[in-house]
Every structure is written in structure tokens, then in C-alpha cells.
Amino acid sequence: MRVIVVGAGLSGLMAAHELVRNGHDVVVFDKGRGIGGRLATRRIEDATLDHGAQFFTVRSDEFAAHVQTWLDAGVVHEWCKGFADIDGHPRYVGTKGMSSIAKHLGQGLDVRLNTLVFSLTRTDTHYVATLDDGVVHECDGLILTAPIPQSFSLMFSADMEMPVELRSIDYDRTLGLLAVLNSSDHNVPTPGGMQFPDDVFSFIGDNHAKGISASPSLTFHANPEWSLAHFDKDLDEIHEFLLAAAAPWFGNSTVVSSQPKKWRFATPKSTWADPYWATPDGRLVLAGDAFAGPKMEGAALSGLAAARALAASLRDGC
Ligand SMILES: Cc1cc2nc3c(=O)[nH]c(=O)nc-3n(C[C@H](O)[C@H](O)[C@H](O)COP(=O)(O)OP(=O)(O)OC[C@H]3O[C@@H](n4cnc5c(N)ncnc54)[C@H](O)[C@@H]3O)c2cc1C
């Protein structure tokens, strides 16, 4: 059966793999320039900086089995077992940054980047996705993995309903700063990660200490309250505020280069009780981190569960 997956983030890529494994013909569309969605890594000069997800943990046996294959393939490595509190749970990172996990998962899949799914329509037997260049793709089933408000606008275009509790899920915003430094003589202690270090930031990550960056570089994420209060300001002003707030952490090092970053849909404020949601015909399924938990593990497990649910509906409909 022909399946379209909207979104080449972790959820969409895990779903696509599961569907291909089940013999379906899958195409993944993503509006972004790079693969990975919120698994995002940027190069600035010699530095490599994660600017979305910073690390991940593993709680379930199902996710552990996938992570083991990534460890075996050298795609991820353990960063540490905690930050201020060493709690013993491994924190993993992509070996060349978090986007390397998405690049690994994208191998062998038909992933089309720079491709916005603009609208959906439904016939008695099929779904039709219209892309932003007007090209039309017909399919037997669809998985939408965009943040809920974006999936809702696609469903709205097809005159399809979504439960009000689902469409009410809201997301925290994150304002971030990427800073390349001239030395590692900064104030972020070993192992190079600090959670809620002060009243502006929710996380500071040392990309060199993580093992992904040749040059010293820090990623700063402002907390949800600060991000909301400053989100609509001019980007230059946000950049200036973030540099000022980050200054105490630079220590004796100097900023060589820096960039601000905005995430409108960073983390869902609440999650749906089930790992996916499907339309009554079972042929359109929603997945992502708003379902199985607001982190990478939740996104991955939701994508897998959505793919299994869609495969079952397609099988039953045959
Ligand atoms: C700043 C920040 C820090 C984080 N830190 C951590 C962390 O340390 N640990 C952790 O576990 N998690 C963290 N997370 C959360 C983690 O990144 C997410 O839970 C996970 O990556 C979500 O994956 P997803 O596939 O559900 O969604 P996404 O990665 O958002 O993928 C959805 C994709 O859909 C695409 N899309 C949307 N609409 C359309 C359309 N109409 N047509 C085509 N494509 C479309 C988007 O471009 C996007 O690529 C963080 C997130 C952010 C933003």
C-alpha cells in the first residue's frame, strides 16, 4: 500500500521504517532543509552545535533495542550518567550531533526535504496530499507527525475532525543561543551539561565535552517563561539579551561567533494518553512527542505505534 508520512523528525522516520519493514511503499515529506526536525545540529566554522534536543535517555525495552542498534552502528555514544546529580541513567548523544541519528534513519528511505504538505483531501478510498508546488500525491494511508497545531491545520483543510482535547495541546517555546568560543576556559563544569543553572536558562550544553565539536562551543536554551516573554521581540534584540544573560557562563573565554535560535513548538505542555490517534477509518494516524511523551523516546515510540496501527488498518481494509 502507498503511505505518506508527513515529517522527517524522529517519529516520522521510525514510523516510515516500520511501514517499509511491513512491505509498504512509503514516502516521507518534510518542509525543512535538513532531516531530523527537532534533532537539529548546526556547523559554525569548526564548531558543531546541537540546537534542538541535547541528549536522550532510555526507559523502555522497546526503545532500548533500537538504541542498541544505533550504538552498534556508532551513530550514538554515551555522554554521561547525569549532570549535577549523577543518577546512573546514561545520557546519549548523536556521535556527530543529534541530526546524525536522523541521517542514519533516513538511509534507504524515500525522504523528500524542502517539501511542504500544503493540504489534504479525502476520497472514498484514498487520501490526496497536495504539496506546496502544486504536485498531488495519492495514497492509501497517512501518518502526520508535525506538532499538533500544524497537523490540525492539515486536517482542517480536509474537513476532518480532531478531538478538542487533542487539538488544545499547546507547546512551550524555546529561545536558544549558539556560541562558539576561543577556549574551553568557561564556567560550565564537567561533564558539560547544566539543567536550570539560573533564572534564564533551562539548559546549557558544552558541545566539545559531549564529543561532537572540534572547537569549544556552548548551546544555551532559555526556560519556557523567559522564552515566552521575549519570543516576539526583534531577533537582534533577542540575540543581545541572550548574549548578556549568557555572559557569566563564558568565564575567561571569548565569543568568536554566535547565533540566536527560535523554536515555536519546542515541547508539548501536555500529552495525549495513547501513543497515537487515528481517524475512524484508521487510515490517517497522528503521531509525535505529543503522544507517548514529550521527549525523543516518546516521539520514537509513538511513530512505531502509529505505523503498526496504520499497517493493521490497511491489512483489515484489504
Ligand atoms: C530546544 C529543544 C530541546 C530539547 N531537548 C531535548 C532533550 O534534551 N532530550 C529529549 O529527549 N528531547 C528533547 N527535546 C524534544 C525532542 O527534540 C522531541 O521530542 C522530538 O525530536 C520530536 O520528534 P517528532 O518527530 O515528534 O517531531 P519533530 O522533530 O518536530 O518533527 C516534525 C517534522 O514535521 C515537519 N513538518 C511540519 N509540518 C509539515 C508539513 N505541513 N509538511 C511537511 N513537513 C512538515 C517539520 O519540519 C518537522 O521536521 C527538545 C526539543 C527542543 C525544541
The ligand as a Gaussian input file, in Angstrom:
#p B3LYP/6-31G(d) Opt

LIG

0 1
 C       15.073000      23.223000      22.251000
 C       14.701000      21.787000      22.437000
 C       15.378000      20.989000      23.342000
 C       15.025000      19.650000      23.507000
 N       15.769000      18.874000      24.360000
 C       15.503000      17.552000      24.429000
 C       16.360000      16.687000      25.160000
 O       17.406000      17.114000      25.667000
 N       16.027000      15.362000      25.235000
 C       14.918000      14.857000      24.606000
 O       14.683000      13.632000      24.690000
 N       14.100000      15.647000      23.887000
 C       14.387000      16.971000      23.768000
 N       13.590000      17.776000      23.004000
 C       12.380000      17.201000      22.412000
 C       12.700000      16.351000      21.169000
 O       13.514000      17.079000      20.292000
 C       11.380000      15.988000      20.512000
 O       10.569000      15.299000      21.441000
 C       11.491000      15.101000      19.272000
 O       12.616000      15.409000      18.491000
 C       10.191000      15.269000      18.490000
 O       10.213000      14.484000      17.306000
 P        8.922000      14.462000      16.361000
 O        9.261000      13.598000      15.218000
 O        7.712000      14.142000      17.186000
 O        8.700000      15.983000      15.886000
 P        9.635000      16.937000      15.002000
 O       11.062000      16.635000      15.208000
 O        9.152000      18.322000      15.271000
 O        9.267000      16.523000      13.504000
 C        8.129000      17.007000      12.833000
 C        8.530000      17.385000      11.412000
 O        7.365000      17.723000      10.663000
 C        7.740000      18.671000       9.700000
 N        6.509000      19.320000       9.230000
 C        5.600000      20.038000       9.939000
 N        4.573000      20.412000       9.151000
 C        4.834000      19.923000       7.902000
 C        4.167000      19.987000       6.650000
 N        2.958000      20.569000       6.512000
 N        4.742000      19.409000       5.569000
 C        5.946000      18.794000       5.664000
 N        6.634000      18.686000       6.849000
 C        6.085000      19.249000       7.941000
 C        8.695000      19.596000      10.448000
 O        9.543000      20.281000       9.529000
 C        9.455000      18.597000      11.328000
 O       10.693000      18.210000      10.735000
 C       13.940000      19.108000      22.785000
 C       13.268000      19.908000      21.843000
 C       13.659000      21.228000      21.658000
 C       12.967000      22.044000      20.590000

